[in-house]
Amino acid sequence: MTEILKEKWQTNVTTGSKQTIYDIAKKAGVSASTVGSALNGSWKSRRISETTVQRIQAIADEMNYSVNLQARALRSAKSGLVGMILPQHDNRFFSSVGQCFSNETRSRHALPVIVSTRRERDQELEAVQGLINASVDALMLVGTSHPEILSEVCQKAKVPHVFLDQPCSNAPSVVSENKGGARKLTEVLLAENNPDYSEEVVFLGGNAKLPATAERVVGFKEALLEHGHEPTNYRILACGYQRSAAREALATLYKERQKLPSVMLINSIGCFEGALQFLSQLSNSEVDACAIGAFDFDPFGGLLRHPVPMMRQRAEMMVKRAYQHLDDKDSAPQITYIEPELILPNHLHAS
């Protein structure tokens, strides 16, 4: 049993010899305990200099070192695993969130585990319970459909957790400032198009029952009302997040009106891609008559012939703030709002 509890080190692939913590300490000219603190992230509490830590980490990399997580768990009651659940991977925002989470987790010498749940309640519960059973040290829950239920599961298991892109009344949450972002984007579209107030304006995509979409709809409506639009002159088509659903909703609207709306705010990149599939069938003049904006960002949008202002959610800032809650052992319900970034087409920057 004593051997199991020891730190194990990866076999050197070139020499076949096993490196020990004492080999690293000898080469670095420090104690074995200093090496252990530098590699497990506890060096700050021991007031070890960052220069020394970087030197130890470089030597460990050179010697093909890696911590055996199972041995660490037996000693410290921690697995070294941090879990995240995402609605989907094939979305630029959620993909960015996942990558930022991986970077932040690895910087803490832990291993990220990411599961996609498609915003389906049963899949979310299954994923959270599975990660808890795998003894994750903490959970970051992104864009979930039932946050309070998931938080209760985490609380019962005494697993630290934080929500991102979705507020929860039972735990810390980090979300985009969706209402203000949508309002700002709508104002840009109105100024660009200067539409006739009798023309219809449309919000396309998302789930109106989820807070992110609901807040964006509020910001959209506020901007329209301030600019003289009456409720009869706008339409909310919250058709979900699937590309096909957005494409079909826009096709139905076009068939009914025989033209595009004067302004269209598209909610999520998936819906934007679905709308583009339909718009590509129309003439340039028809598309140019509609001011189109997207709440979410894709850099390829800058290459479109038709200018599309976009709201970019700050994934890295959101993940860092969520991790701050975990690092500080915050568990009290609270919401941190992160303002999204407005990305304007080149011709609008000059105005």
Backbone torsions as a table, in degrees:
resi	resn	phi	psi	omega
1	MET	NA	-34.4	179.5
2	THR	-58.6	-39.0	-178.8
3	GLU	-67.2	-35.3	179.9
4	ILE	-65.8	-35.8	-176.7
5	LEU	-75.0	-13.7	-179.1
6	LYS	-74.0	155.5	173.9
7	GLU	-69.9	131.3	178.8
8	LYS	-106.6	148.9	-176.5
9	TRP	-125.2	148.6	-174.7
10	GLN	-66.8	142.7	178.1
11	THR	-68.5	133.1	178.0
12	ASN	-67.1	119.5	-172.4
13	VAL	-70.1	-18.7	-178.0
14	THR	-92.3	-33.0	-176.1
15	THR	-109.6	-18.7	-178.0
16	GLY	78.7	1.4	-179.3
17	SER	-91.0	149.8	178.5
18	LYS	-90.7	132.0	177.6
19	GLN	-92.4	143.1	177.4
20	THR	-116.0	168.7	178.0
21	ILE	-61.7	-28.4	179.9
22	TYR	-73.4	-31.7	175.9
23	ASP	-64.0	-42.9	179.5
24	ILE	-65.7	-43.0	-179.6
25	ALA	-62.1	-41.6	-179.4
26	LYS	-63.6	-43.9	-178.8
27	LYS	-69.1	-32.8	-178.4
28	ALA	-84.5	-16.0	-179.0
29	GLY	73.7	34.3	179.8
30	VAL	-133.9	177.9	178.9
31	SER	-80.0	160.2	178.2
32	ALA	-63.8	-35.7	179.6
33	SER	-66.7	-34.0	176.6
34	THR	-65.2	-41.7	176.7
35	VAL	-60.5	-46.0	-179.9
36	GLY	-58.6	-43.3	179.7
37	SER	-66.7	-38.5	-179.9
38	ALA	-65.2	-32.1	-174.6
39	LEU	-95.1	-17.3	178.7
40	ASN	-104.2	2.3	173.8
41	GLY	89.8	3.9	-178.2
42	SER	-95.9	12.1	-174.1
43	TRP	-65.2	-30.4	-178.2
44	LYS	-64.2	-41.0	-178.8
45	SER	-66.8	-21.8	178.3
46	ARG	-96.2	1.7	178.0
47	ARG	59.5	39.7	173.4
48	ILE	-82.3	137.8	-175.6
49	SER	-68.8	147.7	179.6
50	GLU	-63.3	-33.1	177.8
51	THR	-61.1	-43.8	178.3
52	THR	-64.3	-42.0	179.6
53	VAL	-61.6	-44.5	-179.7
54	GLN	-63.8	-37.7	179.2
55	ARG	-66.6	-42.1	179.1
56	ILE	-64.8	-43.5	-179.6
57	GLN	-64.2	-38.5	178.3
58	ALA	-64.5	-41.9	178.8
59	ILE	-65.7	-40.9	178.8
60	ALA	-62.0	-41.9	177.2
61	ASP	-63.1	-42.2	-179.2
62	GLU	-62.3	-32.3	-178.2
63	MET	-94.1	12.0	177.8
64	ASN	57.9	46.0	-178.5
65	TYR	-84.8	142.2	166.5
66	SER	-150.4	143.6	-179.1
67	VAL	-76.9	138.9	171.6
68	ASN	-81.2	110.3	-172.9
69	LEU	-66.3	-33.6	-179.4
70	GLN	-66.7	-41.2	178.4
71	ALA	-64.8	-39.6	178.2
72	ARG	-62.1	-40.5	-178.0
73	ALA	-63.8	-40.2	179.9
74	LEU	-64.0	-33.8	-178.4
75	ARG	-80.7	-41.4	-168.7
76	SER	-111.1	-3.1	-175.0
77	ALA	64.0	20.4	174.5
78	LYS	-122.3	143.2	-176.7
79	SER	-88.5	-21.8	-173.1
80	GLY	79.8	10.2	178.7
81	LEU	-107.2	136.8	173.6
82	VAL	-126.2	128.3	-174.5
83	GLY	-101.3	153.4	173.3
84	MET	-140.2	137.8	168.8
85	ILE	-114.0	137.1	-178.5
86	LEU	-122.8	151.1	173.5
87	PRO	-63.5	-40.8	-176.7
88	GLN	-162.5	159.6	178.5
89	HIS	-95.9	-31.1	-173.1
90	ASP	-86.4	51.7	177.5
91	ASN	-142.6	129.5	-171.2
92	ARG	-60.7	-39.6	179.7
93	PHE	-65.0	-51.1	-178.4
94	PHE	-66.9	-33.0	175.0
95	SER	-63.3	-41.3	177.8
96	SER	-65.5	-40.9	177.4
97	VAL	-59.6	-45.4	179.9
98	GLY	-62.0	-41.5	-179.9
99	GLN	-67.8	-42.7	178.2
100	CYS	-63.5	-39.3	177.4
101	PHE	-62.6	-43.1	178.9
102	SER	-60.8	-44.7	-179.2
103	ASN	-62.7	-46.6	-178.6
104	GLU	-65.1	-39.2	-178.8
105	THR	-66.5	-45.8	-179.4
106	ARG	-66.5	-31.4	177.8
107	SER	-65.3	-17.8	177.2
108	ARG	-98.6	13.1	179.6
109	HIS	59.5	36.6	175.1
110	ALA	-121.3	170.6	-176.6
111	LEU	-110.5	123.3	179.5
112	PRO	-79.6	140.6	175.0
113	VAL	-128.6	117.8	-173.3
114	ILE	-118.6	131.0	-179.1
115	VAL	-126.5	135.1	176.7
116	SER	-92.9	136.5	-174.6
117	THR	-126.8	-1.0	173.1
118	ARG	59.5	23.8	-178.7
119	ARG	57.3	29.1	178.5
120	GLU	-103.9	129.3	-172.8
121	ARG	-54.1	-49.1	-176.4
122	ASP	-65.0	-39.0	178.8
123	GLN	-67.9	-36.9	177.9
124	GLU	-63.5	-46.9	179.8
125	LEU	-62.8	-43.2	-179.8
126	GLU	-62.5	-42.6	-178.7
127	ALA	-67.0	-45.8	-179.5
128	VAL	-62.4	-45.7	179.8
129	GLN	-64.7	-38.2	178.5
130	GLY	-65.0	-40.6	178.7
131	LEU	-69.2	-36.8	176.0
132	ILE	-64.0	-42.0	178.3
133	ASN	-63.5	-27.1	177.6
134	ALA	-82.4	3.9	175.8
135	SER	65.7	40.6	175.2
136	VAL	-62.6	148.1	-179.4
137	ASP	-78.9	-24.6	-179.2
138	ALA	-162.9	165.0	179.5
139	LEU	-133.7	139.1	171.7
140	MET	-116.2	120.5	-171.5
141	LEU	-111.2	117.0	-169.5
142	VAL	-112.5	128.0	172.2
143	GLY	55.6	37.7	-175.8
144	THR	-78.3	157.5	-178.8
145	SER	-92.1	-22.1	-178.2
146	HIS	-134.4	69.4	-173.1
147	PRO	-62.0	-40.1	-176.7
148	GLU	-64.5	-39.8	179.0
149	ILE	-64.0	-43.9	-179.4
150	LEU	-65.8	-37.8	179.0
151	SER	-63.9	-40.1	178.2
152	GLU	-61.1	-40.7	178.4
153	VAL	-62.3	-43.5	179.9
154	CYS	-66.0	-41.0	-179.1
155	GLN	-63.9	-40.9	179.7
156	LYS	-63.8	-34.6	179.8
157	ALA	-86.9	-1.8	-178.5
158	LYS	57.8	41.7	178.0
159	VAL	-102.7	120.3	176.3
160	PRO	-58.5	139.7	-177.0
161	HIS	-152.7	156.8	179.0
162	VAL	-147.2	146.1	-179.4
163	PHE	-103.0	144.3	179.9
164	LEU	-132.7	135.8	-179.3
165	ASP	67.5	12.7	179.6
166	GLN	-161.0	115.7	-179.9
167	PRO	-71.0	149.4	176.2
168	CYS	-133.1	136.1	-178.0
169	SER	-78.3	-6.8	-175.7
170	ASN	-110.3	-3.5	-172.0
171	ALA	-154.7	167.5	176.3
172	PRO	-63.0	144.9	-179.2
173	SER	-138.7	145.6	175.7
174	VAL	-127.2	119.9	-175.9
175	VAL	-135.9	159.6	172.6
176	SER	-70.8	151.4	175.6
177	GLU	-80.2	81.0	-169.0
178	ASN	-69.3	-41.0	-177.7
179	LYS	-64.5	-49.9	-179.8
180	GLY	-64.5	-37.5	178.7
181	GLY	-64.1	-44.2	179.6
182	ALA	-66.6	-37.5	179.0
183	ARG	-64.1	-45.2	-179.3
184	LYS	-63.5	-42.8	179.9
185	LEU	-65.0	-41.0	178.8
186	THR	-63.4	-40.0	178.5
187	GLU	-62.7	-37.9	176.7
188	VAL	-63.4	-42.7	-179.2
189	LEU	-66.1	-40.3	178.9
190	LEU	-65.6	-40.4	179.7
191	ALA	-68.2	-35.0	-178.9
192	GLU	-71.6	-40.8	-174.2
193	ASN	-92.1	-28.7	-176.1
194	ASN	46.2	56.7	-170.2
195	PRO	-74.3	159.7	169.9
196	ASP	-67.9	127.1	-175.6
197	TYR	-64.7	-12.9	176.5
198	SER	-82.2	-12.7	179.6
199	GLU	-80.3	147.2	-177.3
200	GLU	-76.9	144.1	177.6
201	VAL	-120.2	140.5	-170.4
202	VAL	-128.7	140.3	168.8
203	PHE	-108.5	121.0	-173.0
204	LEU	-119.5	125.7	171.2
205	GLY	103.6	164.3	177.3
206	GLY	92.2	178.3	179.8
207	ASN	-118.6	110.8	-174.8
208	ALA	-64.9	-13.9	178.5
209	LYS	-83.5	-13.9	179.7
210	LEU	-93.9	143.5	-174.3
211	PRO	-57.2	-39.2	-176.9
212	ALA	-60.2	-50.7	178.7
213	THR	-65.1	-43.7	-178.6
214	ALA	-58.0	-42.9	179.6
215	GLU	-67.5	-38.3	179.0
216	ARG	-66.7	-37.2	176.7
217	VAL	-62.7	-41.2	178.7
218	VAL	-61.6	-47.1	178.8
219	GLY	-62.0	-40.0	176.7
220	PHE	-59.3	-48.2	-178.4
221	LYS	-66.1	-40.7	-179.5
222	GLU	-60.2	-43.4	179.7
223	ALA	-64.9	-40.6	-179.4
224	LEU	-66.0	-45.9	-178.9
225	LEU	-63.0	-37.5	179.0
226	GLU	-65.6	-28.5	-179.4
227	HIS	-96.8	14.0	171.2
228	GLY	96.9	3.4	178.8
229	HIS	-80.7	138.2	175.4
230	GLU	-93.8	158.1	179.7
231	PRO	-55.0	-26.4	179.6
232	THR	-74.1	-9.7	-176.2
233	ASN	-102.7	6.9	175.2
234	TYR	-134.5	158.0	-177.7
235	ARG	-136.2	137.4	177.8
236	ILE	-105.6	113.7	178.9
237	LEU	-110.0	76.3	-179.6
238	ALA	-84.6	82.2	-170.5
239	CYS	-93.7	6.2	-175.8
240	GLY	102.6	-168.2	-174.5
241	TYR	-111.4	-2.1	-177.0
242	GLN	-76.0	141.6	179.2
243	ARG	-57.3	-45.7	-177.3
244	SER	-63.0	-37.9	-179.8
245	ALA	-65.9	-41.7	178.6
246	ALA	-66.4	-41.8	179.0
247	ARG	-60.8	-45.9	-178.4
248	GLU	-69.2	-37.1	179.1
249	ALA	-64.2	-40.9	179.2
250	LEU	-70.4	-38.2	178.3
251	ALA	-62.7	-41.0	178.4
252	THR	-65.0	-42.6	178.7
253	LEU	-62.2	-44.0	-179.2
254	TYR	-64.8	-40.7	179.6
255	LYS	-63.4	-37.5	-179.9
256	GLU	-69.9	-41.7	-173.5
257	ARG	-96.4	-19.4	-175.3
258	GLN	64.8	20.4	174.4
259	LYS	-169.5	166.7	177.9
260	LEU	-80.6	159.2	173.2
261	PRO	-68.1	166.7	-179.2
262	SER	-74.9	-31.3	179.0
263	VAL	-137.3	138.4	178.8
264	MET	-141.5	115.2	173.7
265	LEU	-96.7	120.7	-176.9
266	ILE	-103.8	126.4	-173.2
267	ASN	-96.9	106.6	177.3
268	SER	95.5	147.9	-178.6
269	ILE	-68.1	-34.5	177.2
270	GLY	-59.3	-45.4	178.1
271	CYS	-66.5	-35.8	177.7
272	PHE	-62.4	-42.1	178.6
273	GLU	-64.6	-39.6	177.3
274	GLY	-64.3	-41.0	178.1
275	ALA	-63.6	-39.6	178.9
276	LEU	-62.0	-35.3	178.2
277	GLN	-59.6	-38.8	177.7
278	PHE	-77.2	-44.7	-176.7
279	LEU	-61.5	-28.8	-179.4
280	SER	-64.4	-15.6	179.6
281	GLN	-86.7	-11.0	-175.9
282	LEU	-96.7	166.9	178.0
283	SER	-73.6	156.3	178.1
284	ASN	-58.9	-37.6	-176.9
285	SER	-66.4	-36.3	178.1
286	GLU	-66.7	-43.9	-179.3
287	VAL	-67.2	-39.5	-178.6
288	ASP	-64.7	-22.5	-179.8
289	ALA	-78.0	-6.8	-178.4
290	CYS	-113.4	124.6	174.7
291	ALA	-81.3	117.9	-173.6
292	ILE	-116.3	131.9	175.1
293	GLY	-132.7	156.0	-179.4
294	ALA	-127.4	129.5	172.8
295	PHE	-92.2	96.5	-174.3
296	ASP	133.6	159.7	-167.5
297	PHE	-126.3	139.5	169.1
298	ASP	-137.7	124.1	-176.8
299	PRO	-60.8	-23.8	179.1
300	PHE	-69.1	-15.6	176.3
301	GLY	-60.3	-27.6	179.1
302	GLY	-69.6	-14.5	-179.8
303	LEU	-93.8	-5.3	-179.3
304	LEU	-69.0	145.0	177.4
305	ARG	-66.1	-37.2	176.9
306	HIS	-86.1	123.6	-176.7
307	PRO	-68.3	134.3	-178.2
308	VAL	-131.3	103.4	172.1
309	PRO	-63.5	143.6	-177.5
310	MET	-135.8	151.7	173.1
311	MET	-104.3	119.7	179.3
312	ARG	-101.3	119.9	175.2
313	GLN	-75.8	141.0	-173.2
314	ARG	-89.0	83.4	-173.8
315	ALA	-59.5	-46.7	-176.2
316	GLU	-63.0	-44.3	-180.0
317	MET	-64.1	-38.4	-179.5
318	MET	-66.5	-43.7	-179.6
319	VAL	-66.0	-42.3	179.4
320	LYS	-61.4	-41.2	179.8
321	ARG	-68.1	-38.6	177.9
322	ALA	-64.2	-40.7	179.1
323	TYR	-67.2	-30.6	177.6
324	GLN	-61.2	-39.0	175.8
325	HIS	-60.1	-44.6	-179.2
326	LEU	-66.6	-44.0	-179.6
327	ASP	-61.9	-38.8	-178.3
328	ASP	-85.2	1.1	-178.9
329	LYS	58.9	35.6	174.9
330	ASP	-71.4	133.6	175.2
331	SER	-130.7	-10.1	-178.3
332	ALA	-69.9	137.8	176.8
333	PRO	-59.3	128.3	179.1
334	GLN	-165.8	151.5	-179.0
335	ILE	-120.8	128.9	172.8
336	THR	-108.2	125.9	179.5
337	TYR	-99.7	130.0	177.8
338	ILE	-111.3	119.5	-177.0
339	GLU	-70.1	128.2	177.4
340	PRO	-73.7	165.9	-176.6
341	GLU	-105.2	126.7	177.7
342	LEU	-80.8	122.1	178.3
343	ILE	-107.8	113.0	-176.4
344	LEU	-98.2	145.9	171.2
345	PRO	-60.2	157.4	-173.8
346	ASN	-56.2	-40.0	-174.4
347	HIS	-69.0	-21.4	179.5
348	LEU	-84.3	-23.0	179.5
349	HIS	-63.3	-30.9	-175.7
350	ALA	-79.6	-17.0	-176.1
351	SER	-85.6	NA	NA
